[in-house]
Amino acid sequence: MLQLFLPTLCGHTSHSVLVCVKQCACQLMHNASFEESRSVFECLLALHDLDGEDLVDGMRVNRIHGPLRGLADELLSEYSNRLLSSVKSTATFTLLAKRLKALFHFGGCSYMEHLFIDKPVMLSRLLETLRQCFSFNVLKSLDSTAAMIWVKNPASTSKGSGRWMSTTGECAVLLPRMQPGLAFLHSPDHYNAVASLCRTFGRICLETQCVKGVRVFDFATRAYTEYLLCEGPKDDIWCLKAASACVALNEVIFGCKTNEQKGEDGSSEMANRYLGRAIASFIEEYASENLWEKVLNEANPKMVPLGCAMLEAFGVFSRVLGAKFKDGHEFLPAVLYCLLDKLEDANCKLQEAAELSLMAICANCGYSCLADLLLENSDFLIDVLVRHLHHLQLYP
């Protein structure tokens, strides 16, 4: 009887009732008779982070196994299929995103390994669903007057070191952010729900690659960067898909930030190595002069969301790596010229995205202002300028 009433009680407004429901569900899941019960399992997924706490001790590690794994696969497929269609209902959409997040948290590395080895098609469909959640509205992407979210007048931030310093601190925690012009995510609640899901997914993918030795993190991130490697003509559909993939990847990578403090069995160093290698690869693609020539030289405003997403990705990477972002040649020196170049771009959205990313880099890498950043890295900038002077036919 309790099993029948638990799903209804999950929507109760009383906090004490929800706590009791969560405790009952946890106890029932330890009972072999109820271990495969869908209603009990869904209650755990809905209430797993009540009061900001994870599942009770022993409920996370290797709990999705045997027959329960089949139930988890069924729920994962169902929730993924319903996620986008439920976007008109904020409550339903956020609940589904929350349950998907709990499913990965509950299963941990063992369940992620199972998906990668036994259910690669299901895993690929989930990645595509997450990308589609960040799709851009075609009409909104054409609106050149759409306001940026972070400051009312970005141009004022460069006037006066005091203003720069205060805004730099704010920008340190703004990236990744909700992009303007999204087709399905119309409110911060929508965005935060799917962003939190992407971050949890990315963190567990990286943990799984370190602990289990399966390259699920590389598989997931490559699924998004492959949109930039599309062969043939780059049309409107390509640029909007690539932009949404870039935004989704920013959230997945940002979720890996906490791994430095939560390595398993000494896997922290390995996680940092995998993460650094992946970010270096993304930077090489995002800062590619050939790609930017295509993004900017096509007189197509639908290319702008992709350009903004790539520029802001540099700020996200600096937040994930922290001071390490300025240590290697493959990080800060590789993006600095690209950001400064776009800071003077004719398109105001690209200007603002570049400025936001530069300010985030200053805050995350310990620079007091943009002048300090430029002074310390002037050698790299001069090298780029000299190289361009030797090829004036390519860089008029």
C-alpha positions in Angstrom: 0.0 0.0 0.0 2.8 2.4 0.8 4.3 1.7 -2.6 1.1 2.9 -4.2 0.9 6.2 -2.2 4.6 7.2 -2.4 4.5 8.8 -5.9 1.5 11.0 -4.8 3.3 12.0 -1.6 6.3 13.1 -3.6 4.3 16.2 -4.6 3.3 17.1 -1.0 4.0 20.6 0.0 5.1 19.7 3.6 8.9 19.4 3.9 8.6 17.0 6.8 6.4 14.7 4.8 8.9 14.7 1.9 11.7 13.8 4.3 9.6 10.8 5.6 8.8 9.7 2.0 12.5 9.8 1.1 13.4 7.8 4.1 10.7 5.2 3.4 11.8 4.9 -0.2 15.4 4.4 0.8 14.4 1.6 3.3 12.2 -0.1 0.7 15.0 0.0 -1.9 17.2 -2.0 0.6 14.4 -4.6 0.7 14.8 -7.2 -2.1 11.1 -7.3 -2.6 10.9 -3.7 -3.6 14.3 -3.3 -5.2 12.8 -3.5 -8.7 9.8 -1.3 -7.9 9.5 1.5 -10.4 7.4 3.7 -8.1 9.9 3.5 -5.2 12.8 4.1 -7.6 11.1 7.2 -9.1 10.5 8.5 -5.6 14.2 8.3 -4.9 15.0 10.1 -8.2 12.5 12.9 -7.4 13.8 13.5 -3.8 17.4 12.6 -4.0 18.7 16.1 -3.4 16.1 17.1 -0.7 17.8 19.7 1.5 20.7 19.7 -0.8 21.8 16.3 0.4 22.7 13.3 -1.7 21.2 9.9 -1.2 21.7 8.2 2.1 24.9 6.3 2.8 25.3 3.2 0.6 22.5 4.1 -1.9 24.7 5.5 -4.6 27.6 3.1 -5.0 26.9 0.4 -7.5 23.2 0.3 -6.7 22.0 0.1 -10.3 22.8 -3.5 -11.2 21.0 -6.6 -12.2 17.3 -6.2 -12.9 17.3 -2.7 -11.5 19.7 -1.7 -14.4 17.0 -2.7 -16.9 14.5 -0.4 -15.0 17.1 2.4 -15.1 17.5 2.0 -18.8 13.8 2.1 -19.3 13.5 5.3 -17.3 16.4 6.9 -19.0 14.9 6.2 -22.4 11.5 7.5 -21.3 12.7 10.6 -19.6 15.0 11.5 -22.6 12.1 11.1 -25.1 9.7 13.2 -23.0 12.2 16.0 -22.0 11.8 18.3 -25.0 8.1 17.7 -25.5 7.5 18.8 -21.9 9.2 22.1 -22.2 5.9 24.1 -22.2 5.3 22.9 -18.6 8.1 24.3 -16.4 7.2 21.9 -13.5 7.3 18.8 -15.7 10.4 19.8 -17.6 12.4 20.6 -14.4 11.2 17.4 -12.8 12.3 15.2 -15.7 15.7 17.0 -15.8 16.0 16.5 -12.1 15.2 12.8 -12.3 17.7 12.3 -15.1 20.3 14.0 -13.1 19.5 11.8 -10.1 19.6 8.7 -12.3 23.2 9.4 -13.2 24.1 10.4 -9.6 22.5 7.2 -8.3 24.2 5.0 -10.8 27.6 6.6 -10.7 30.5 5.2 -12.7 29.2 1.7 -12.9 26.0 2.7 -14.7 27.8 5.1 -17.0 30.2 2.3 -18.0 27.2 0.1 -18.7 25.7 2.8 -21.0 28.9 3.3 -22.9 29.6 -0.4 -23.4 26.1 -2.0 -23.6 23.8 1.0 -24.7 25.9 3.3 -26.9 22.8 4.2 -29.0 20.9 5.2 -26.0 23.8 7.3 -24.8 24.1 9.0 -28.2 20.4 9.8 -28.2 20.7 11.4 -24.7 23.6 13.6 -25.9 21.5 14.7 -28.9 18.6 15.5 -26.6 20.7 17.6 -24.4 22.1 19.5 -27.4 18.6 20.1 -28.7 17.6 21.6 -25.4 20.0 24.4 -26.1 18.7 25.0 -29.7 18.5 28.6 -30.9 15.4 30.2 -32.2 16.0 31.1 -35.9 14.1 34.4 -35.6 15.6 35.5 -32.3 19.1 34.7 -33.6 18.5 37.4 -36.2 17.7 40.1 -33.6 20.8 42.3 -33.4 19.2 44.3 -30.5 18.8 41.3 -28.1 20.2 42.4 -24.8 23.1 40.6 -23.1 22.3 39.4 -19.6 25.5 40.3 -17.7 25.6 44.1 -17.7 23.4 46.9 -19.2 26.3 48.8 -20.8 29.3 46.5 -21.4 31.2 49.4 -23.1 31.4 51.2 -19.8 33.4 48.4 -18.2 36.6 49.5 -19.9 36.5 53.0 -18.4 38.1 53.2 -15.1 40.0 50.5 -13.3 37.5 50.5 -10.4 34.6 49.7 -12.6 36.7 47.0 -14.4 37.7 45.4 -11.1 34.1 45.2 -9.7 32.7 43.8 -13.0 35.6 41.3 -13.3 34.7 39.7 -10.0 31.1 39.4 -11.2 32.1 37.9 -14.5 34.2 35.2 -12.8 31.0 33.4 -11.8 28.8 34.3 -14.8 30.2 31.8 -17.3 28.7 29.6 -18.4 25.5 31.5 -18.7 22.0 31.4 -20.3 22.4 32.5 -23.9 19.9 34.9 -25.5 17.7 33.6 -28.3 17.2 30.0 -27.1 14.2 28.2 -28.6 13.1 26.0 -25.8 14.6 27.4 -22.6 12.7 30.5 -21.9 13.4 31.1 -18.2 16.3 30.6 -15.8 14.4 27.7 -14.2 14.4 25.9 -17.5 18.0 26.7 -18.2 19.3 25.8 -14.7 17.5 22.5 -14.8 19.1 21.2 -18.0 22.4 22.9 -17.2 22.6 21.1 -13.9 21.9 17.8 -15.7 24.7 18.5 -18.2 27.1 19.3 -15.4 26.4 16.1 -13.5 26.6 14.1 -16.6 30.0 15.6 -17.5 31.4 15.0 -14.0 30.4 11.4 -13.9 31.7 10.8 -17.5 35.1 12.1 -16.4 35.0 10.0 -13.2 34.1 6.9 -15.2 36.9 7.4 -17.6 39.4 7.8 -14.8 38.1 5.0 -12.5 36.8 2.4 -15.0 39.2 3.1 -17.9 36.5 3.5 -20.5 36.7 6.6 -22.7 33.1 7.8 -22.2 34.2 11.4 -21.5 36.1 11.6 -24.8 33.1 10.0 -26.5 30.6 12.5 -25.1 32.7 15.6 -25.7 33.6 14.5 -29.2 30.0 14.0 -30.1 29.6 17.8 -29.7 32.8 19.1 -31.3 32.1 17.0 -34.4 29.5 19.5 -35.3 32.3 22.0 -36.1 34.0 19.4 -38.4 31.0 19.1 -40.7 32.1 18.6 -44.3 30.7 20.5 -47.2 28.9 23.9 -47.2 28.1 25.5 -43.9 24.4 26.4 -44.0 22.0 27.9 -41.5 21.1 24.6 -40.0 24.7 23.7 -39.5 25.6 26.9 -37.7 22.6 26.8 -35.3 23.3 23.1 -34.5 27.0 23.9 -33.9 26.1 26.8 -31.6 23.8 24.6 -29.5 26.4 21.9 -29.3 29.0 24.4 -28.2 26.7 25.7 -25.4 25.9 22.1 -24.2 29.6 21.3 -24.2 30.4 24.4 -22.1 28.0 23.1 -19.4 29.4 19.5 -19.6 32.9 20.8 -19.2 32.0 23.1 -16.4 30.5 20.2 -14.4 34.0 18.7 -14.3 35.4 21.6 -12.3 34.6 19.8 -8.9 36.7 16.8 -9.8 39.9 18.4 -8.4 38.5 18.0 -4.9 36.6 14.7 -5.4 39.0 12.3 -7.1 38.4 8.6 -6.4 41.3 6.4 -5.5 43.9 9.1 -6.4 42.2 9.7 -9.7 42.3 13.5 -9.3 45.6 13.9 -11.2 44.3 11.6 -14.0 41.1 13.6 -14.2 43.0 16.9 -14.5 45.2 15.4 -17.3 42.1 14.2 -19.3 40.4 17.5 -18.7 43.4 19.6 -19.7 44.0 17.5 -22.8 40.3 17.8 -23.9 40.2 21.6 -23.3 43.4 22.1 -25.3 41.8 20.2 -28.2 38.6 22.4 -27.9 40.7 25.6 -27.9 42.6 24.4 -31.0 39.3 24.0 -32.8 37.5 27.1 -31.4 40.5 29.4 -32.1 41.0 28.1 -35.6 41.5 30.9 -38.1 39.8 28.9 -40.8 36.7 28.4 -38.7 36.5 32.0 -37.8 36.9 33.0 -41.4 33.9 30.9 -42.1 31.9 32.2 -39.1 32.6 35.9 -39.6 33.1 36.3 -43.3 29.7 34.7 -44.1 27.3 37.7 -44.1 24.9 35.6 -42.1 23.6 36.8 -38.7 22.8 33.2 -37.8 26.5 32.6 -37.5 26.7 35.0 -34.5 25.3 32.6 -31.8 28.1 30.2 -32.7 30.7 32.9 -32.5 29.5 34.0 -29.1 29.3 30.5 -27.7 32.9 29.8 -28.8 34.2 33.0 -27.4 32.5 32.5 -24.1 33.8 28.9 -24.0 37.3 30.4 -23.4 36.0 32.1 -20.2 34.4 28.8 -19.1 37.7 26.9 -19.6 39.5 29.5 -17.5 37.0 29.0 -14.7 37.4 25.2 -14.9 41.2 25.2 -14.9 41.8 28.3 -12.7 45.4 29.5 -12.6 46.5 26.5 -14.7 44.8 28.1 -17.6 47.7 30.6 -17.9 50.5 28.1 -17.4 50.5 26.2 -20.7 51.0 27.4 -24.3 47.9 25.5 -25.3 45.6 27.5 -23.2 45.7 31.3 -22.6 48.3 32.2 -25.3 46.2 30.2 -27.9 43.0 32.2 -27.2 44.3 35.7 -26.3 44.8 37.0 -29.8 41.4 35.6 -31.0 39.6 37.4 -28.1 41.4 40.7 -28.6 40.6 40.5 -32.3 36.9 40.0 -31.7 36.9 42.8 -29.0 37.0 45.3 -31.9 34.6 43.4 -34.1 31.9 45.2 -36.0 29.2 42.9 -34.4 28.3 44.2 -31.0 27.3 40.7 -29.7 30.8 39.3 -30.6 32.4 42.3 -28.9 30.4 41.7 -25.7 31.1 37.9 -25.7 34.8 38.6 -26.1 34.9 41.2 -23.4 33.0 38.9 -21.0 35.4 36.1 -21.6 38.5 38.3 -21.2 37.2 39.6 -17.9 36.5 36.1 -16.7 40.0 35.1 -17.6 41.4 38.0 -15.6 39.4 37.0 -12.5 40.1 33.3 -12.8 43.8 33.6 -13.6 44.7 36.2 -11.0 45.1 39.3 -13.2 44.0 42.6 -11.7 43.0 44.1 -15.0 43.2 43.7 -18.8 46.4 45.7 -18.9 48.2 43.2 -16.6 46.9 40.4 -18.7 48.3 42.0 -21.9 51.6 43.0 -20.3 52.4 39.5 -19.0 51.4 37.9 -22.3 52.8 40.5 -24.7 55.4 38.1 -26.2 52.7 35.8 -27.4 50.8 38.6 -29.0 53.9 40.0 -30.7 54.7 36.6 -32.2 51.2 36.3 -33.7 51.4 39.8 -35.2 54.8 39.2 -36.7 53.5 35.9 -38.2 50.6 37.9 -39.7 53.0 40.5 -41.1 54.9 37.8 -43.0 51.6 36.8 -44.7 49.9 40.0 -45.6 48.1 38.4 -48.4 46.2 36.3 -45.9 45.9 39.0 -43.2 45.4 42.3 -45.0 
